[in-house]
Structures are given as C-alpha cells and as structure tokens.
Amino acid sequence: MTRPTRAVSYSAVLRLPGALRTFSAALIGRLSYATVSLALLLTVQRATHSFADAGTALGVYALASLSMPAKARLIDRFGRRRMLPLFGSGFAVAFAALAAVARGGLHQGALLLALSALAGLCAPPLGPSMRAMWAELTPDPAARLRAYSLDGIVEEALYAVGPLVVGGVVAISSPATALLLSAGVNLVGSVGMAFSTAARSASGPAPSLSRAAGSGVLGSPAFLLLAASVLALGLGTGPVEVAVTAVSQEAGRGDAVGILFAAVSVGGAAGGLGWGRLPHRSSAGVQLAVLVAVAAAAELAAAFAPTLLSLGAVLVVLGAAMTPAIVVAYVASDHFVPDARRAEASTWIGTATNVGVAAGAALAGVAVDHVDPRLALIVGACVLLAAVAPALLVRRRS
C-alpha cells in the first residue's frame, strides 16, 4: 500500500519551470487532432461528392496514425527538439497538399488517399510527448497525478471545442480552409513544444536507447497487462456512442444525441478534476480496477435507463470514471518502463485505448442493425468487468 499523496494545486503544477509555455504549445498543436477528422471528412466529401471516399480517407488517416508508438520511440531516441518539428512539418505539408488538390479540382481518389496516409504517418505524438515532459517536470507523485489530470481535462475540452471550430470555419470559408488551419496549428504547436524551456532541458537523445534496445516497453509483462486493461476499457466503452445514438433515435429524439455526448464529457472533466485533488492510498492497479468497475456499472445502468434524462445522468457517471481511469493508466505506465521510454509507453496506452474504442464501435454498429442497441451496452459492460482482472494482476506484478 502506498502512502497518501499530499495535496498539490493545479496552479502549482503550471508554475513549474517551463511548464506553462510547453503546455500552451502542446494545447495549440493538440487542437489540430480535435479538428482534423471532421475537416478531412468534409474536404474529401466536397471534392469527390462521395461520403464513401471521405470515409475511406478518414480510415486511411486513422490507420496510418497507429504508427504513433514508433514515432514516440524515435522521439525518445533522437530527442524532441529534432523530431517534433520534422513530424509537424510532414503533417502540415501533407494536408496543405491535400487541400490544394481538393481546391484545384484534381479529384484523384488515389492521390487524396495517399496524402491522407502520409499525414497520418507524420502526425506528431504531441500528447505522449507532453505527458513525458510532465513526468520529467514532476518527480513528486502527487504533482504528477495533478499534471496528468490537468492534461486529461484540457484534452476533453479540446475535443468538445474542435468540431465547433471546424463548423465555424466551414460556415465562413470552406472545409479545405479548416484542414489548412488544422495543419497550421499542429506545426505551430510542434515547433513551440520542441523549443520550449522544458523540452530544451531534455532535448538530446536518450543515452540508454541503443539499437539493441529490443522490444521496448512491450518487453515488460506488467506494462502488457496494463495495456490489456486499457484495450478492454476502450473495447467496453466503444459501443456507447453508437448505442446512445440509436436509443435516442428510437425515442424520437435524435436531436438529443449531442446533449447526451456532452454529458460524458462533462462527467469526464468533473471526474478528472476531482480525481486529481484526492489523496490516493491504494496502488494504481487497484485504482484502475475500481474505476473500470464503476464504468461497467454505469454502462449497465445506461442499458436499462427508462428515459433519456436518466440515460444522461448515468452517462455523466460513466465519463467521471473513464477520464480518471486513463489518467491512472498513464501514471502507472511510468512505473513499468525506463524513464527514457515514457513517451513510447504513453503512446501505447493511448493507442490501445483508441483501438479498443474503434473496435467496440464497429462491433456495436453491426449489433445495432440486427438487435436492440441496449444489448450492445450490456455486452460493453461485461467487457469492462473482464478488464478488472488484468488491472489487479498489474498490481500483483508491481
């Protein structure tokens, strides 16, 4: 059992040397990931007049983005100051070229797909890089928990604001302009992070990473169990958006979907804020197991919610458990890998979550077409319950 952590304020975290400047640059760059999916979808759709082509381009971009762990490993090895501007430049050039192709009437489907893939391959791992810098800036466990909580809360806010930004830009200009904006803010954020005070203090290659470094973070059994837990967390919560949309439409209130999704975000922000302020006496594995169990209970309750109002209430609880669970996973990952591997470890946690969510949503989409959408929520809750076991095993191995 770990000792309770002392209270550390969010403002104290931001007053750490170089923290505010670095975090501000990271947020500018990470805004692009909250805007780029919708901007890319609309740009390709307008250019080709095909939602199928647009969806394929988005899928290719997302698939290429799964190279994040490899890019994070390169950053761990060669340094942020060298690699972040390089990745950011490639990302910006690829999407600038795609916007030019879309505007110029060169509606070559293969070219649009190739540029989408290139952008995904170049997308800089800004979130993992920022979390690795938080770990370097906060050797104190309480300060690190508060920093990761702040990071998760603000990221939730960015993903809530991003689609609104795209909608506003499209209203006054075009989807291609929104795509260019995404590319521009990503490059600005990448360069800003690379040349911030905090990044300069650790911008060189990690001396411990040799060419014979082996399998990296995936060589740690405890880390693999942690990754399995968050993969299951993503798989279990992946059906929520699809099922909630279907339930809303069945109730004749399709217009309520946005409010229900917002309930998850509100719960996530509140949960992240509260979790960061609490003292924690138990191990990270126990914390993760409890949070996943709460999420499972909330998703199961959502399946039996009699009204949309009650559904919204339990979705707040679901969000309040999900965000702290991810924060705990990021904190725990630091304990299972060398310091020089933190960016790679953080990226694997994010990748495992995103892959799980994507798979859960895809399976839920098939299920909703053939059975009651509430069944998808019940199955998701069962998957979450199954994720409790690997979390507890992580505790034993740690």
LUMKE-361679 format. One record per residue (C-alpha): residue number from 0; x, y, z. Coordinates in steps of 0.02 Angstrom, whole numbers, m for minus. Example, Ala and Ser with C-alpha at 12.3 -4.5 7.8 and 13.67 -1.06 7.14 Angstrom:
BEGIN
<rec num="0" c1="615" c2="m225" c3="390"/>
<rec num="1" c1="684" c2="m53" c3="357"/>
END
This chain:
BEGIN
<rec num="0" c1="0" c2="0" c3="0"/>
<rec num="1" c1="67" c2="169" c3="m49"/>
<rec num="2" c1="68" c2="320" c3="64"/>
<rec num="3" c1="m66" c2="451" c3="35"/>
<rec num="4" c1="m4" c2="590" c3="m77"/>
<rec num="5" c1="m2" c2="769" c3="m16"/>
<rec num="6" c1="m109" c2="899" c3="m99"/>
<rec num="7" c1="m35" c2="994" c3="m246"/>
<rec num="8" c1="m132" c2="1130" c3="m335"/>
<rec num="9" c1="m155" c2="1140" c3="m523"/>
<rec num="10" c1="m82" c2="1316" c3="m521"/>
<rec num="11" c1="73" c2="1250" c3="m433"/>
<rec num="12" c1="96" c2="1123" c3="m573"/>
<rec num="13" c1="84" c2="1260" c3="m704"/>
<rec num="14" c1="212" c2="1365" c3="m610"/>
<rec num="15" c1="345" c2="1231" c3="m630"/>
<rec num="16" c1="492" c2="1293" c3="m737"/>
<rec num="17" c1="442" c2="1293" c3="m920"/>
<rec num="18" c1="277" c2="1204" c3="m887"/>
<rec num="19" c1="154" c2="1339" c3="m940"/>
<rec num="20" c1="244" c2="1382" c3="m1102"/>
<rec num="21" c1="266" c2="1200" c3="m1150"/>
<rec num="22" c1="87" c2="1153" c3="m1105"/>
<rec num="23" c1="18" c2="1302" c3="m1202"/>
<rec num="24" c1="114" c2="1250" c3="m1357"/>
<rec num="25" c1="55" c2="1071" c3="m1335"/>
<rec num="26" c1="m126" c2="1127" c3="m1324"/>
<rec num="27" c1="m111" c2="1231" c3="m1483"/>
<rec num="28" c1="m42" c2="1080" c3="m1576"/>
<rec num="29" c1="m165" c2="956" c3="m1500"/>
<rec num="30" c1="m312" c2="1063" c3="m1553"/>
<rec num="31" c1="m275" c2="1000" c3="m1728"/>
<rec num="32" c1="m319" c2="822" c3="m1678"/>
<rec num="33" c1="m489" c2="884" c3="m1618"/>
<rec num="34" c1="m522" c2="969" c3="m1785"/>
<rec num="35" c1="m434" c2="866" c3="m1918"/>
<rec num="36" c1="m553" c2="717" c3="m1929"/>
<rec num="37" c1="m706" c2="821" c3="m1969"/>
<rec num="38" c1="m605" c2="940" c3="m2080"/>
<rec num="39" c1="m533" c2="795" c3="m2180"/>
<rec num="40" c1="m701" c2="710" c3="m2196"/>
<rec num="41" c1="m786" c2="868" c3="m2261"/>
<rec num="42" c1="m641" c2="915" c3="m2376"/>
<rec num="43" c1="m636" c2="748" c3="m2465"/>
<rec num="44" c1="m826" c2="735" c3="m2472"/>
<rec num="45" c1="m841" c2="906" c3="m2553"/>
<rec num="46" c1="m702" c2="867" c3="m2677"/>
<rec num="47" c1="m766" c2="695" c3="m2728"/>
<rec num="48" c1="m952" c2="714" c3="m2688"/>
<rec num="49" c1="m938" c2="544" c3="m2605"/>
<rec num="50" c1="m956" c2="502" c3="m2422"/>
<rec num="51" c1="m881" c2="332" c3="m2460"/>
<rec num="52" c1="m721" c2="413" c3="m2522"/>
<rec num="53" c1="m721" c2="532" c3="m2374"/>
<rec num="54" c1="m743" c2="390" c3="m2251"/>
<rec num="55" c1="m605" c2="291" c3="m2335"/>
<rec num="56" c1="m486" c2="439" c3="m2325"/>
<rec num="57" c1="m525" c2="460" c3="m2141"/>
<rec num="58" c1="m499" c2="275" c3="m2111"/>
<rec num="59" c1="m331" c2="276" c3="m2201"/>
<rec num="60" c1="m276" c2="427" c3="m2098"/>
<rec num="61" c1="m329" c2="342" c3="m1936"/>
<rec num="62" c1="m244" c2="179" c3="m1984"/>
<rec num="63" c1="m81" c2="269" c3="m2025"/>
<rec num="64" c1="m93" c2="361" c3="m1859"/>
<rec num="65" c1="m67" c2="194" c3="m1772"/>
<rec num="66" c1="118" c2="223" c3="m1808"/>
<rec num="67" c1="118" c2="338" c3="m1655"/>
<rec num="68" c1="215" c2="215" c3="m1543"/>
<rec num="69" c1="353" c2="202" c3="m1673"/>
<rec num="70" c1="363" c2="391" c3="m1686"/>
<rec num="71" c1="366" c2="409" c3="m1498"/>
<rec num="72" c1="511" c2="286" c3="m1492"/>
<rec num="73" c1="605" c2="392" c3="m1618"/>
<rec num="74" c1="574" c2="545" c3="m1509"/>
<rec num="75" c1="636" c2="451" c3="m1356"/>
<rec num="76" c1="791" c2="403" c3="m1453"/>
<rec num="77" c1="835" c2="561" c3="m1550"/>
<rec num="78" c1="756" c2="697" c3="m1444"/>
<rec num="79" c1="601" c2="807" c3="m1457"/>
<rec num="80" c1="691" c2="960" c3="m1524"/>
<rec num="81" c1="746" c2="864" c3="m1678"/>
<rec num="82" c1="594" c2="754" c3="m1712"/>
<rec num="83" c1="439" c2="856" c3="m1667"/>
<rec num="84" c1="469" c2="993" c3="m1798"/>
<rec num="85" c1="508" c2="858" c3="m1926"/>
<rec num="86" c1="346" c2="765" c3="m1895"/>
<rec num="87" c1="246" c2="926" c3="m1883"/>
<rec num="88" c1="315" c2="987" c3="m2049"/>
<rec num="89" c1="272" c2="824" c3="m2136"/>
<rec num="90" c1="95" c2="830" c3="m2065"/>
<rec num="91" c1="71" c2="1011" c3="m2122"/>
<rec num="92" c1="141" c2="982" c3="m2296"/>
<rec num="93" c1="34" c2="827" c3="m2325"/>
<rec num="94" c1="m128" c2="914" c3="m2277"/>
<rec num="95" c1="m82" c2="1075" c3="m2368"/>
<rec num="96" c1="m56" c2="971" c3="m2525"/>
<rec num="97" c1="m221" c2="880" c3="m2496"/>
<rec num="98" c1="m312" c2="1047" c3="m2476"/>
<rec num="99" c1="m232" c2="1110" c3="m2638"/>
<rec num="100" c1="m282" c2="953" c3="m2732"/>
<rec num="101" c1="m461" c2="967" c3="m2667"/>
<rec num="102" c1="m474" c2="1151" c3="m2713"/>
<rec num="103" c1="m390" c2="1131" c3="m2882"/>
<rec num="104" c1="m516" c2="1006" c3="m2949"/>
<rec num="105" c1="m387" c2="865" c3="m2960"/>
<rec num="106" c1="m506" c2="742" c3="m2883"/>
<rec num="107" c1="m392" c2="592" c3="m2894"/>
<rec num="108" c1="m455" c2="472" c3="m2763"/>
<rec num="109" c1="m290" c2="379" c3="m2751"/>
<rec num="110" c1="m195" c2="543" c3="m2726"/>
<rec num="111" c1="m311" c2="600" c3="m2588"/>
<rec num="112" c1="m292" c2="433" c3="m2501"/>
<rec num="113" c1="m102" c2="438" c3="m2517"/>
<rec num="114" c1="m94" c2="612" c3="m2443"/>
<rec num="115" c1="m210" c2="560" c3="m2301"/>
<rec num="116" c1="m97" c2="413" c3="m2263"/>
<rec num="117" c1="58" c2="524" c3="m2268"/>
<rec num="118" c1="m21" c2="645" c3="m2145"/>
<rec num="119" c1="m64" c2="502" c3="m2028"/>
<rec num="120" c1="113" c2="434" c3="m2038"/>
<rec num="121" c1="186" c2="606" c3="m1998"/>
<rec num="122" c1="62" c2="656" c3="m1861"/>
<rec num="123" c1="173" c2="704" c3="m1713"/>
<rec num="124" c1="138" c2="618" c3="m1545"/>
<rec num="125" c1="107" c2="782" c3="m1453"/>
<rec num="126" c1="4" c2="708" c3="m1312"/>
<rec num="127" c1="129" c2="573" c3="m1265"/>
<rec num="128" c1="272" c2="697" c3="m1281"/>
<rec num="129" c1="184" c2="816" c3="m1163"/>
<rec num="130" c1="149" c2="680" c3="m1037"/>
<rec num="131" c1="332" c2="626" c3="m1045"/>
<rec num="132" c1="381" c2="807" c3="m1007"/>
<rec num="133" c1="257" c2="812" c3="m864"/>
<rec num="134" c1="342" c2="658" c3="m793"/>
<rec num="135" c1="512" c2="745" c3="m805"/>
<rec num="136" c1="445" c2="904" c3="m725"/>
<rec num="137" c1="355" c2="815" c3="m582"/>
<rec num="138" c1="460" c2="686" c3="m491"/>
<rec num="139" c1="337" c2="704" c3="m345"/>
<rec num="140" c1="194" c2="577" c3="m369"/>
<rec num="141" c1="60" c2="699" c3="m309"/>
<rec num="142" c1="117" c2="833" c3="m431"/>
<rec num="143" c1="125" c2="708" c3="m573"/>
<rec num="144" c1="m52" c2="646" c3="m540"/>
<rec num="145" c1="m114" c2="825" c3="m539"/>
<rec num="146" c1="m20" c2="863" c3="m701"/>
<rec num="147" c1="m90" c2="709" c3="m790"/>
<rec num="148" c1="m265" c2="752" c3="m727"/>
<rec num="149" c1="m249" c2="930" c3="m793"/>
<rec num="150" c1="m187" c2="862" c3="m959"/>
<rec num="151" c1="m335" c2="743" c3="m975"/>
<rec num="152" c1="m462" c2="877" c3="m927"/>
<rec num="153" c1="m399" c2="1002" c3="m1054"/>
<rec num="154" c1="m391" c2="868" c3="m1189"/>
<rec num="155" c1="m575" c2="830" c3="m1156"/>
<rec num="156" c1="m613" c2="1015" c3="m1179"/>
<rec num="157" c1="m516" c2="1022" c3="m1343"/>
<rec num="158" c1="m616" c2="878" c3="m1416"/>
<rec num="159" c1="m776" c2="965" c3="m1365"/>
<rec num="160" c1="m723" c2="1129" c3="m1447"/>
<rec num="161" c1="m639" c2="1059" c3="m1603"/>
<rec num="162" c1="m795" c2="1016" c3="m1706"/>
<rec num="163" c1="m868" c2="1188" c3="m1665"/>
<rec num="164" c1="m711" c2="1270" c3="m1733"/>
<rec num="165" c1="m724" c2="1170" c3="m1893"/>
<rec num="166" c1="m908" c2="1214" c3="m1911"/>
<rec num="167" c1="m869" c2="1399" c3="m1891"/>
<rec num="168" c1="m728" c2="1396" c3="m2018"/>
<rec num="169" c1="m832" c2="1299" c3="m2144"/>
<rec num="170" c1="m975" c2="1423" c3="m2121"/>
<rec num="171" c1="m866" c2="1572" c3="m2168"/>
<rec num="172" c1="m745" c2="1487" c3="m2288"/>
<rec num="173" c1="m727" c2="1303" c3="m2337"/>
<rec num="174" c1="m679" c2="1131" c3="m2269"/>
<rec num="175" c1="m509" c2="1147" c3="m2354"/>
<rec num="176" c1="m477" c2="1304" c3="m2251"/>
<rec num="177" c1="m519" c2="1209" c3="m2093"/>
<rec num="178" c1="m396" c2="1074" c3="m2146"/>
<rec num="179" c1="m261" c2="1204" c3="m2175"/>
<rec num="180" c1="m298" c2="1277" c3="m2003"/>
<rec num="181" c1="m276" c2="1104" c3="m1927"/>
<rec num="182" c1="m110" c2="1083" c3="m2015"/>
<rec num="183" c1="m51" c2="1256" c3="m1963"/>
<rec num="184" c1="m91" c2="1242" c3="m1778"/>
<rec num="185" c1="m10" c2="1070" c3="m1772"/>
<rec num="186" c1="152" c2="1139" c3="m1843"/>
<rec num="187" c1="150" c2="1289" c3="m1727"/>
<rec num="188" c1="121" c2="1179" c3="m1577"/>
<rec num="189" c1="254" c2="1053" c3="m1628"/>
<rec num="190" c1="387" c2="1187" c3="m1651"/>
<rec num="191" c1="332" c2="1276" c3="m1492"/>
<rec num="192" c1="349" c2="1116" c3="m1391"/>
<rec num="193" c1="516" c2="1072" c3="m1468"/>
<rec num="194" c1="595" c2="1239" c3="m1424"/>
<rec num="195" c1="513" c2="1267" c3="m1255"/>
<rec num="196" c1="620" c2="1278" c3="m1099"/>
<rec num="197" c1="560" c2="1110" c3="m1034"/>
<rec num="198" c1="597" c2="1022" c3="m1198"/>
<rec num="199" c1="769" c2="1100" c3="m1215"/>
<rec num="200" c1="817" c2="1033" c3="m1044"/>
<rec num="201" c1="792" c2="856" c3="m1110"/>
<rec num="202" c1="806" c2="877" c3="m1297"/>
<rec num="203" c1="953" c2="762" c3="m1329"/>
<rec num="204" c1="947" c2="579" c3="m1375"/>
<rec num="205" c1="916" c2="461" c3="m1232"/>
<rec num="206" c1="1084" c2="380" c3="m1193"/>
<rec num="207" c1="1005" c2="217" c3="m1136"/>
<rec num="208" c1="919" c2="183" c3="m1302"/>
<rec num="209" c1="1034" c2="82" c3="m1410"/>
<rec num="210" c1="996" c2="m4" c3="m1572"/>
<rec num="211" c1="986" c2="m165" c3="m1472"/>
<rec num="212" c1="851" c2="m99" c3="m1358"/>
<rec num="213" c1="743" c2="m247" c3="m1401"/>
<rec num="214" c1="554" c2="m238" c3="m1393"/>
<rec num="215" c1="549" c2="m78" c3="m1293"/>
<rec num="216" c1="404" c2="m56" c3="m1173"/>
<rec num="217" c1="317" c2="m211" c3="m1240"/>
<rec num="218" c1="452" c2="m315" c3="m1157"/>
<rec num="219" c1="377" c2="m277" c3="m986"/>
<rec num="220" c1="245" c2="m405" c3="m932"/>
<rec num="221" c1="170" c2="m280" c3="m809"/>
<rec num="222" c1="154" c2="m150" c3="m947"/>
<rec num="223" c1="71" c2="m276" c3="m1063"/>
<rec num="224" c1="m59" c2="m313" c3="m929"/>
<rec num="225" c1="m89" c2="m128" c3="m908"/>
<rec num="226" c1="m108" c2="m107" c3="m1097"/>
<rec num="227" c1="m230" c2="m254" c3="m1099"/>
<rec num="228" c1="m334" c2="m166" c3="m966"/>
<rec num="229" c1="m349" c2="m5" c3="m1064"/>
<rec num="230" c1="m381" c2="m100" c3="m1225"/>
<rec num="231" c1="m527" c2="m184" c3="m1138"/>
<rec num="232" c1="m581" c2="m15" c3="m1068"/>
<rec num="233" c1="m589" c2="54" c3="m1244"/>
<rec num="234" c1="m675" c2="m101" c3="m1312"/>
<rec num="235" c1="m805" c2="m94" c3="m1174"/>
<rec num="236" c1="m844" c2="91" c3="m1192"/>
<rec num="237" c1="m832" c2="91" c3="m1382"/>
<rec num="238" c1="m1016" c2="43" c3="m1406"/>
<rec num="239" c1="m1079" c2="192" c3="m1305"/>
<rec num="240" c1="m1088" c2="324" c3="m1442"/>
<rec num="241" c1="m1166" c2="206" c3="m1569"/>
<rec num="242" c1="m1292" c2="133" c3="m1447"/>
<rec num="243" c1="m1339" c2="301" c3="m1371"/>
<rec num="244" c1="m1369" c2="372" c3="m1545"/>
<rec num="245" c1="m1482" c2="226" c3="m1588"/>
<rec num="246" c1="m1577" c2="238" c3="m1423"/>
<rec num="247" c1="m1605" c2="424" c3="m1449"/>
<rec num="248" c1="m1672" c2="397" c3="m1624"/>
<rec num="249" c1="m1786" c2="257" c3="m1565"/>
<rec num="250" c1="m1856" c2="378" c3="m1436"/>
<rec num="251" c1="m1890" c2="505" c3="m1574"/>
<rec num="252" c1="m1762" c2="625" c3="m1502"/>
<rec num="253" c1="m1614" c2="614" c3="m1619"/>
<rec num="254" c1="m1580" c2="796" c3="m1579"/>
<rec num="255" c1="m1535" c2="746" c3="m1400"/>
<rec num="256" c1="m1381" c2="648" c3="m1453"/>
<rec num="257" c1="m1266" c2="799" c3="m1438"/>
<rec num="258" c1="m1326" c2="833" c3="m1261"/>
<rec num="259" c1="m1301" c2="651" c3="m1211"/>
<rec num="260" c1="m1124" c2="650" c3="m1282"/>
<rec num="261" c1="m1091" c2="813" c3="m1190"/>
<rec num="262" c1="m1145" c2="726" c3="m1029"/>
<rec num="263" c1="m999" c2="605" c3="m1048"/>
<rec num="264" c1="m879" c2="750" c3="m1074"/>
<rec num="265" c1="m947" c2="846" c3="m925"/>
<rec num="266" c1="m929" c2="692" c3="m817"/>
<rec num="267" c1="m753" c2="664" c3="m882"/>
<rec num="268" c1="m699" c2="841" c3="m842"/>
<rec num="269" c1="m777" c2="835" c3="m668"/>
<rec num="270" c1="m704" c2="663" c3="m635"/>
<rec num="271" c1="m531" c2="716" c3="m690"/>
<rec num="272" c1="m535" c2="872" c3="m582"/>
<rec num="273" c1="m595" c2="778" c3="m430"/>
<rec num="274" c1="m477" c2="632" c3="m452"/>
<rec num="275" c1="m327" c2="745" c3="m464"/>
<rec num="276" c1="m372" c2="827" c3="m298"/>
<rec num="277" c1="m400" c2="666" c3="m199"/>
<rec num="278" c1="m264" c2="582" c3="m95"/>
<rec num="279" c1="m236" c2="403" c3="m153"/>
<rec num="280" c1="m180" c2="268" c3="m32"/>
<rec num="281" c1="m203" c2="115" c3="m142"/>
<rec num="282" c1="m95" c2="55" c3="m286"/>
<rec num="283" c1="m125" c2="113" c3="m463"/>
<rec num="284" c1="m188" c2="m62" c3="m508"/>
<rec num="285" c1="m323" c2="m57" c3="m375"/>
<rec num="286" c1="m373" c2="119" c3="m426"/>
<rec num="287" c1="m389" c2="66" c3="m607"/>
<rec num="288" c1="m489" c2="m89" c3="m561"/>
<rec num="289" c1="m612" c2="13" c3="m456"/>
<rec num="290" c1="m635" c2="145" c3="m592"/>
<rec num="291" c1="m664" c2="14" c3="m727"/>
<rec num="292" c1="m792" c2="m72" c3="m614"/>
<rec num="293" c1="m883" c2="94" c3="m589"/>
<rec num="294" c1="m882" c2="122" c3="m778"/>
<rec num="295" c1="m954" c2="m54" c3="m802"/>
<rec num="296" c1="m1094" c2="m19" c3="m678"/>
<rec num="297" c1="m1134" c2="146" c3="m763"/>
<rec num="298" c1="m1139" c2="68" c3="m936"/>
<rec num="299" c1="m1250" c2="m71" c3="m874"/>
<rec num="300" c1="m1365" c2="58" c3="m794"/>
<rec num="301" c1="m1369" c2="151" c3="m960"/>
<rec num="302" c1="m1435" c2="m5" c3="m1044"/>
<rec num="303" c1="m1586" c2="m6" c3="m928"/>
<rec num="304" c1="m1613" c2="183" c3="m913"/>
<rec num="305" c1="m1801" c2="211" c3="m936"/>
<rec num="306" c1="m1787" c2="389" c3="m1003"/>
<rec num="307" c1="m1661" c2="495" c3="m1096"/>
<rec num="308" c1="m1644" c2="604" c3="m942"/>
<rec num="309" c1="m1592" c2="457" c3="m835"/>
<rec num="310" c1="m1480" c2="398" c3="m976"/>
<rec num="311" c1="m1392" c2="566" c3="m972"/>
<rec num="312" c1="m1368" c2="553" c3="m784"/>
<rec num="313" c1="m1282" c2="383" c3="m793"/>
<rec num="314" c1="m1176" c2="442" c3="m940"/>
<rec num="315" c1="m1108" c2="579" c3="m827"/>
<rec num="316" c1="m1054" c2="443" c3="m705"/>
<rec num="317" c1="m978" c2="343" c3="m848"/>
<rec num="318" c1="m874" c2="493" c3="m903"/>
<rec num="319" c1="m825" c2="529" c3="m723"/>
<rec num="320" c1="m747" c2="355" c3="m713"/>
<rec num="321" c1="m670" c2="347" c3="m887"/>
<rec num="322" c1="m558" c2="500" c3="m880"/>
<rec num="323" c1="m478" c2="458" c3="m711"/>
<rec num="324" c1="m454" c2="278" c3="m770"/>
<rec num="325" c1="m350" c2="340" c3="m918"/>
<rec num="326" c1="m254" c2="459" c3="m804"/>
<rec num="327" c1="m214" c2="316" c3="m685"/>
<rec num="328" c1="m156" c2="209" c3="m831"/>
<rec num="329" c1="m36" c2="346" c3="m889"/>
<rec num="330" c1="31" c2="367" c3="m712"/>
<rec num="331" c1="52" c2="178" c3="m691"/>
<rec num="332" c1="143" c2="161" c3="m858"/>
<rec num="333" c1="283" c2="270" c3="m791"/>
<rec num="334" c1="322" c2="138" c3="m660"/>
<rec num="335" c1="344" c2="m6" c3="m782"/>
<rec num="336" c1="464" c2="70" c3="m909"/>
<rec num="337" c1="632" c2="160" c3="m903"/>
<rec num="338" c1="623" c2="350" c3="m896"/>
<rec num="339" c1="687" c2="361" c3="m1075"/>
<rec num="340" c1="537" c2="258" c3="m1135"/>
<rec num="341" c1="399" c2="365" c3="m1061"/>
<rec num="342" c1="340" c2="443" c3="m1224"/>
<rec num="343" c1="330" c2="272" c3="m1307"/>
<rec num="344" c1="238" c2="198" c3="m1158"/>
<rec num="345" c1="113" c2="341" c3="m1155"/>
<rec num="346" c1="82" c2="319" c3="m1341"/>
<rec num="347" c1="47" c2="133" c3="m1321"/>
<rec num="348" c1="m81" c2="171" c3="m1186"/>
<rec num="349" c1="m169" c2="296" c3="m1299"/>
<rec num="350" c1="m158" c2="179" c3="m1449"/>
<rec num="351" c1="m229" c2="32" c3="m1352"/>
<rec num="352" c1="m374" c2="139" c3="m1293"/>
<rec num="353" c1="m412" c2="206" c3="m1467"/>
<rec num="354" c1="m401" c2="35" c3="m1550"/>
<rec num="355" c1="m519" c2="m34" c3="m1419"/>
<rec num="356" c1="m644" c2="107" c3="m1443"/>
<rec num="357" c1="m639" c2="89" c3="m1633"/>
<rec num="358" c1="m666" c2="m99" c3="m1623"/>
<rec num="359" c1="m805" c2="m81" c3="m1495"/>
<rec num="360" c1="m894" c2="49" c3="m1600"/>
<rec num="361" c1="m879" c2="m56" c3="m1758"/>
<rec num="362" c1="m949" c2="m211" c3="m1673"/>
<rec num="363" c1="m1087" c2="m108" c3="m1593"/>
<rec num="364" c1="m1135" c2="m39" c3="m1764"/>
<rec num="365" c1="m1161" c2="m215" c3="m1830"/>
<rec num="366" c1="m1257" c2="m266" c3="m1674"/>
<rec num="367" c1="m1371" c2="m113" c3="m1677"/>
<rec num="368" c1="m1425" c2="m154" c3="m1854"/>
<rec num="369" c1="m1486" c2="m326" c3="m1801"/>
<rec num="370" c1="m1531" c2="m321" c3="m1615"/>
<rec num="371" c1="m1582" c2="m199" c3="m1479"/>
<rec num="372" c1="m1448" c2="m63" c3="m1458"/>
<rec num="373" c1="m1461" c2="m85" c3="m1269"/>
<rec num="374" c1="m1387" c2="m258" c3="m1290"/>
<rec num="375" c1="m1228" c2="m177" c3="m1356"/>
<rec num="376" c1="m1216" c2="m79" c3="m1193"/>
<rec num="377" c1="m1240" c2="m238" c3="m1091"/>
<rec num="378" c1="m1102" c2="m326" c3="m1187"/>
<rec num="379" c1="m990" c2="m174" c3="m1165"/>
<rec num="380" c1="m1019" c2="m177" c3="m978"/>
<rec num="381" c1="m970" c2="m361" c3="m973"/>
<rec num="382" c1="m808" c2="m322" c3="m1066"/>
<rec num="383" c1="m770" c2="m187" c3="m937"/>
<rec num="384" c1="m796" c2="m310" c3="m797"/>
<rec num="385" c1="m672" c2="m426" c3="m882"/>
<rec num="386" c1="m545" c2="m284" c3="m882"/>
<rec num="387" c1="m543" c2="m280" c3="m691"/>
<rec num="388" c1="m440" c2="m441" c3="m682"/>
<rec num="389" c1="m287" c2="m382" c3="m783"/>
<rec num="390" c1="m287" c2="m221" c3="m681"/>
<rec num="391" c1="m273" c2="m320" c3="m519"/>
<rec num="392" c1="m138" c2="m430" c3="m596"/>
<rec num="393" c1="m41" c2="m273" c3="m635"/>
<rec num="394" c1="m49" c2="m231" c3="m451"/>
<rec num="395" c1="22" c2="m400" c3="m403"/>
<rec num="396" c1="165" c2="m390" c3="m526"/>
<rec num="397" c1="207" c2="m212" c3="m474"/>
END
